[in-house]
Amino acid sequence: MKIPNLFRQKKNRTYNYTPRYYDERKERLDNLKKKYEVKDENEANYGKGSYLRSYRDEWLKNKKSVTDTNSRIRFFVILILLLLFTYVALRHINLDIFF
């Protein structure tokens, strides 16, 4: 009889499963896809839905540039406010009592 161990965990069961099903239709479709796959980038742009992809890409690019511009403006406004606050604080606080 085996003594149970509290700290050692049981290993998961593993199976050596090899699928034996062959899908001839899927194989033919894969071969056709490889045969008619677009090699040239210019030809790929004329495919179905290309105008949607290009529109989406342009929209994302513009959105990113607007977001970058807004973040830069926000950064400079915060920087100016901090510098102004520091200037006013140093101007009105007597620092001689600390030294």
Backbone as JSON Lines, residues from 0, in Angstrom:
{"i":0,"aa":"M","n":[0.83,-1.18,0.0],"ca":[0.0,0.0,0.0],"c":[0.88,1.25,0.0]}
{"i":1,"aa":"K","n":[0.5,2.22,-0.81],"ca":[1.29,3.43,-0.99],"c":[0.86,4.49,0.03]}
{"i":2,"aa":"I","n":[1.84,5.19,0.59],"ca":[1.54,6.26,1.54],"c":[1.32,7.55,0.76]}
{"i":3,"aa":"P","n":[0.21,8.26,0.98],"ca":[-0.05,9.49,0.22],"c":[0.91,10.6,0.62]}
{"i":4,"aa":"N","n":[1.32,11.35,-0.34],"ca":[2.22,12.47,-0.11],"c":[1.41,13.76,-0.27]}
{"i":5,"aa":"L","n":[1.49,14.64,0.69],"ca":[0.69,15.85,0.67],"c":[1.28,16.93,-0.24]}
{"i":6,"aa":"F","n":[2.56,16.88,-0.5],"ca":[3.2,17.96,-1.22],"c":[3.41,17.67,-2.7]}
{"i":7,"aa":"R","n":[3.38,16.44,-3.1],"ca":[3.6,16.09,-4.49],"c":[2.25,16.02,-5.2]}
{"i":8,"aa":"Q","n":[2.19,16.68,-6.34],"ca":[0.95,16.68,-7.11],"c":[0.98,15.58,-8.15]}
{"i":9,"aa":"K","n":[-0.19,15.1,-8.48],"ca":[-0.28,14.09,-9.52],"c":[-0.02,14.72,-10.87]}
{"i":10,"aa":"K","n":[0.63,14.01,-11.74],"ca":[0.87,14.5,-13.09],"c":[-0.39,14.3,-13.93]}
{"i":11,"aa":"N","n":[-0.59,15.2,-14.88],"ca":[-1.73,15.07,-15.78],"c":[-1.53,13.89,-16.71]}
{"i":12,"aa":"R","n":[-2.63,13.28,-17.08],"ca":[-2.56,12.19,-18.03],"c":[-2.3,12.75,-19.43]}
{"i":13,"aa":"T","n":[-1.46,12.11,-20.15],"ca":[-1.19,12.53,-21.53],"c":[-1.6,11.4,-22.46]}
{"i":14,"aa":"Y","n":[-2.06,11.8,-23.62],"ca":[-2.5,10.83,-24.61],"c":[-1.71,11.02,-25.88]}
{"i":15,"aa":"N","n":[-1.4,9.95,-26.52],"ca":[-0.71,10.0,-27.8],"c":[-1.75,9.86,-28.9]}
{"i":16,"aa":"Y","n":[-2.46,10.93,-29.14],"ca":[-3.54,10.92,-30.12],"c":[-3.01,11.38,-31.47]}
{"i":17,"aa":"T","n":[-3.19,10.55,-32.46],"ca":[-2.85,10.93,-33.83],"c":[-4.12,10.82,-34.67]}
{"i":18,"aa":"P","n":[-4.55,11.93,-35.25],"ca":[-5.8,11.88,-36.02],"c":[-5.62,11.04,-37.28]}
{"i":19,"aa":"R","n":[-6.64,10.26,-37.59],"ca":[-6.57,9.37,-38.74],"c":[-7.57,9.76,-39.81]}
{"i":20,"aa":"Y","n":[-8.15,10.92,-39.66],"ca":[-9.16,11.37,-40.61],"c":[-8.5,12.25,-41.67]}
{"i":21,"aa":"Y","n":[-8.8,12.0,-42.9],"ca":[-8.23,12.78,-44.0],"c":[-9.38,13.46,-44.74]}
{"i":22,"aa":"D","n":[-9.31,14.78,-44.81],"ca":[-10.36,15.55,-45.47],"c":[-9.86,15.96,-46.85]}
{"i":23,"aa":"E","n":[-10.32,15.27,-47.85],"ca":[-9.87,15.54,-49.22],"c":[-10.32,16.91,-49.7]}
{"i":24,"aa":"R","n":[-11.52,17.31,-49.32],"ca":[-12.05,18.61,-49.74],"c":[-11.2,19.75,-49.16]}
{"i":25,"aa":"K","n":[-10.85,19.61,-47.9],"ca":[-10.02,20.64,-47.26],"c":[-8.65,20.72,-47.93]}
{"i":26,"aa":"E","n":[-8.09,19.59,-48.28],"ca":[-6.79,19.56,-48.95],"c":[-6.86,20.26,-50.31]}
{"i":27,"aa":"R","n":[-7.95,20.01,-51.07],"ca":[-8.12,20.68,-52.36],"c":[-8.26,22.18,-52.19]}
{"i":28,"aa":"L","n":[-9.04,22.6,-51.19],"ca":[-9.21,24.04,-50.94],"c":[-7.89,24.71,-50.57]}
{"i":29,"aa":"D","n":[-7.11,24.04,-49.75],"ca":[-5.81,24.61,-49.38],"c":[-4.9,24.75,-50.59]}
{"i":30,"aa":"N","n":[-4.92,23.75,-51.47],"ca":[-4.1,23.82,-52.68],"c":[-4.55,24.96,-53.59]}
{"i":31,"aa":"L","n":[-5.88,25.15,-53.71],"ca":[-6.39,26.25,-54.53],"c":[-6.03,27.61,-53.95]}
{"i":32,"aa":"K","n":[-6.1,27.72,-52.63],"ca":[-5.73,28.98,-51.98],"c":[-4.26,29.31,-52.24]}
{"i":33,"aa":"K","n":[-3.41,28.3,-52.13],"ca":[-1.99,28.53,-52.39],"c":[-1.75,28.91,-53.85]}
{"i":34,"aa":"K","n":[-2.5,28.29,-54.74],"ca":[-2.32,28.54,-56.17],"c":[-2.7,29.98,-56.54]}
{"i":35,"aa":"Y","n":[-3.8,30.48,-55.97],"ca":[-4.29,31.81,-56.33],"c":[-3.92,32.89,-55.31]}
{"i":36,"aa":"E","n":[-3.01,32.58,-54.46],"ca":[-2.58,33.56,-53.46],"c":[-1.89,34.73,-54.16]}
{"i":37,"aa":"V","n":[-2.19,35.94,-53.7],"ca":[-1.66,37.15,-54.34],"c":[-0.21,37.34,-53.92]}
{"i":38,"aa":"K","n":[0.65,37.49,-54.9],"ca":[2.07,37.68,-54.63],"c":[2.46,39.15,-54.6]}
{"i":39,"aa":"D","n":[1.77,39.98,-55.39],"ca":[2.11,41.38,-55.52],"c":[1.24,42.21,-54.58]}
{"i":40,"aa":"E","n":[1.86,43.18,-53.92],"ca":[1.14,44.03,-52.97],"c":[0.11,44.92,-53.67]}
{"i":41,"aa":"N","n":[0.43,45.39,-54.88],"ca":[-0.51,46.23,-55.61],"c":[-1.76,45.48,-56.01]}
{"i":42,"aa":"E","n":[-1.62,44.22,-56.37],"ca":[-2.78,43.41,-56.72],"c":[-3.64,43.13,-55.5]}
{"i":43,"aa":"A","n":[-3.03,43.04,-54.33],"ca":[-3.77,42.76,-53.1],"c":[-4.7,43.91,-52.75]}
{"i":44,"aa":"N","n":[-4.36,45.13,-53.13],"ca":[-5.19,46.28,-52.8],"c":[-6.48,46.31,-53.59]}
{"i":45,"aa":"Y","n":[-6.56,45.59,-54.69],"ca":[-7.77,45.59,-55.49],"c":[-8.73,44.48,-55.1]}
{"i":46,"aa":"G","n":[-8.42,43.73,-54.06],"ca":[-9.27,42.62,-53.65],"c":[-10.55,43.11,-52.99]}
{"i":47,"aa":"K","n":[-11.37,42.15,-52.61],"ca":[-12.65,42.45,-51.98],"c":[-12.42,43.14,-50.64]}
{"i":48,"aa":"G","n":[-13.07,44.26,-50.44],"ca":[-12.97,44.99,-49.18],"c":[-11.71,45.82,-49.04]}
{"i":49,"aa":"S","n":[-10.99,46.01,-50.13],"ca":[-9.75,46.77,-50.02],"c":[-10.01,48.22,-49.63]}
{"i":50,"aa":"Y","n":[-11.13,48.77,-50.12],"ca":[-11.44,50.15,-49.78],"c":[-11.74,50.28,-48.29]}
{"i":51,"aa":"L","n":[-12.31,49.24,-47.69],"ca":[-12.57,49.28,-46.25],"c":[-11.26,49.23,-45.46]}
{"i":52,"aa":"R","n":[-10.35,48.37,-45.91],"ca":[-9.06,48.28,-45.22],"c":[-8.3,49.6,-45.33]}
{"i":53,"aa":"S","n":[-8.27,50.18,-46.53],"ca":[-7.53,51.41,-46.7],"c":[-8.17,52.54,-45.91]}
{"i":54,"aa":"Y","n":[-9.5,52.58,-45.89],"ca":[-10.2,53.6,-45.11],"c":[-9.9,53.44,-43.64]}
{"i":55,"aa":"R","n":[-9.93,52.2,-43.15],"ca":[-9.64,51.94,-41.74],"c":[-8.2,52.3,-41.41]}
{"i":56,"aa":"D","n":[-7.26,51.95,-42.28],"ca":[-5.86,52.28,-42.05],"c":[-5.64,53.79,-41.99]}
{"i":57,"aa":"E","n":[-6.26,54.52,-42.92],"ca":[-6.15,55.97,-42.91],"c":[-6.76,56.57,-41.65]}
{"i":58,"aa":"W","n":[-7.91,56.04,-41.24],"ca":[-8.58,56.54,-40.04],"c":[-7.71,56.31,-38.81]}
{"i":59,"aa":"L","n":[-7.11,55.11,-38.7],"ca":[-6.25,54.82,-37.55],"c":[-5.01,55.71,-37.55]}
{"i":60,"aa":"K","n":[-4.45,55.96,-38.73],"ca":[-3.28,56.82,-38.81],"c":[-3.62,58.24,-38.38]}
{"i":61,"aa":"N","n":[-4.76,58.76,-38.86],"ca":[-5.18,60.11,-38.47],"c":[-5.51,60.18,-36.99]}
{"i":62,"aa":"K","n":[-6.16,59.15,-36.47],"ca":[-6.51,59.12,-35.05],"c":[-5.26,59.14,-34.19]}
{"i":63,"aa":"K","n":[-4.25,58.38,-34.61],"ca":[-3.02,58.33,-33.86],"c":[-2.31,59.68,-33.87]}
{"i":64,"aa":"S","n":[-2.29,60.35,-35.02],"ca":[-1.63,61.64,-35.1],"c":[-2.37,62.68,-34.26]}
{"i":65,"aa":"V","n":[-3.7,62.64,-34.25],"ca":[-4.48,63.57,-33.43],"c":[-4.23,63.28,-31.95]}
{"i":66,"aa":"T","n":[-4.18,62.02,-31.59],"ca":[-3.94,61.64,-30.19],"c":[-2.55,62.08,-29.76]}
{"i":67,"aa":"D","n":[-1.55,61.91,-30.62],"ca":[-0.2,62.35,-30.3],"c":[-0.15,63.86,-30.12]}
{"i":68,"aa":"T","n":[-0.84,64.59,-30.98],"ca":[-0.86,66.05,-30.87],"c":[-1.52,66.48,-29.58]}
{"i":69,"aa":"N","n":[-2.64,65.85,-29.24],"ca":[-3.32,66.2,-27.99],"c":[-2.46,65.9,-26.77]}
{"i":70,"aa":"S","n":[-1.75,64.8,-26.79],"ca":[-0.91,64.46,-25.64],"c":[0.26,65.43,-25.52]}
{"i":71,"aa":"R","n":[0.81,65.88,-26.64],"ca":[1.89,66.87,-26.57],"c":[1.39,68.19,-26.01]}
{"i":72,"aa":"I","n":[0.23,68.63,-26.45],"ca":[-0.34,69.89,-25.95],"c":[-0.6,69.77,-24.46]}
{"i":73,"aa":"R","n":[-1.18,68.66,-24.03],"ca":[-1.46,68.44,-22.61],"c":[-0.16,68.47,-21.8]}
{"i":74,"aa":"F","n":[0.9,67.84,-22.32],"ca":[2.19,67.83,-21.63],"c":[2.74,69.24,-21.45]}
{"i":75,"aa":"F","n":[2.7,70.04,-22.51],"ca":[3.25,71.4,-22.41],"c":[2.41,72.29,-21.5]}
{"i":76,"aa":"V","n":[1.1,72.12,-21.48],"ca":[0.26,72.91,-20.58],"c":[0.58,72.56,-19.13]}
{"i":77,"aa":"I","n":[0.71,71.28,-18.83],"ca":[1.05,70.86,-17.46],"c":[2.43,71.36,-17.08]}
{"i":78,"aa":"L","n":[3.39,71.29,-18.0],"ca":[4.74,71.78,-17.73],"c":[4.74,73.27,-17.43]}
{"i":79,"aa":"I","n":[4.02,74.04,-18.21],"ca":[3.95,75.5,-18.0],"c":[3.29,75.8,-16.66]}
{"i":80,"aa":"L","n":[2.21,75.09,-16.33],"ca":[1.56,75.32,-15.04],"c":[2.47,74.97,-13.87]}
{"i":81,"aa":"L","n":[3.23,73.88,-13.97],"ca":[4.15,73.52,-12.9],"c":[5.27,74.55,-12.76]}
{"i":82,"aa":"L","n":[5.8,75.02,-13.87],"ca":[6.84,76.03,-13.81],"c":[6.3,77.34,-13.22]}
{"i":83,"aa":"L","n":[5.1,77.72,-13.59],"ca":[4.47,78.92,-13.04],"c":[4.24,78.78,-11.54]}
{"i":84,"aa":"F","n":[3.73,77.63,-11.12],"ca":[3.51,77.38,-9.69],"c":[4.83,77.43,-8.93]}
{"i":85,"aa":"T","n":[5.88,76.84,-9.47],"ca":[7.19,76.85,-8.82],"c":[7.73,78.27,-8.71]}
{"i":86,"aa":"Y","n":[7.57,79.04,-9.77],"ca":[8.03,80.42,-9.76],"c":[7.31,81.24,-8.69]}
{"i":87,"aa":"V","n":[5.99,81.09,-8.63],"ca":[5.21,81.84,-7.64],"c":[5.56,81.39,-6.23]}
{"i":88,"aa":"A","n":[5.74,80.08,-6.04],"ca":[6.06,79.56,-4.71],"c":[7.43,80.06,-4.26]}
{"i":89,"aa":"L","n":[8.42,80.04,-5.13],"ca":[9.76,80.5,-4.75],"c":[9.81,82.01,-4.57]}
{"i":90,"aa":"R","n":[8.97,82.71,-5.25],"ca":[8.93,84.16,-5.17],"c":[8.34,84.64,-3.83]}
{"i":91,"aa":"H","n":[7.32,83.94,-3.35],"ca":[6.61,84.39,-2.16],"c":[7.02,83.7,-0.87]}
{"i":92,"aa":"I","n":[7.76,82.61,-0.96],"ca":[8.18,81.91,0.24],"c":[9.58,82.37,0.61]}
{"i":93,"aa":"N","n":[9.74,82.7,1.88],"ca":[11.05,83.13,2.39],"c":[11.88,81.89,2.68]}
{"i":94,"aa":"L","n":[12.93,81.68,1.89],"ca":[13.76,80.49,2.05],"c":[14.88,80.67,3.07]}
{"i":95,"aa":"D","n":[15.03,81.86,3.62],"ca":[16.09,82.1,4.59],"c":[15.86,81.33,5.88]}
{"i":96,"aa":"I","n":[14.63,81.01,6.21],"ca":[14.39,80.3,7.46],"c":[14.86,78.85,7.37]}
{"i":97,"aa":"F","n":[15.03,78.29,6.2],"ca":[15.46,76.92,6.06],"c":[16.98,76.79,6.09]}
{"i":98,"aa":"F","n":[17.71,77.86,5.83],"ca":[19.18,77.78,5.77],"c":[19.83,78.54,6.86]}
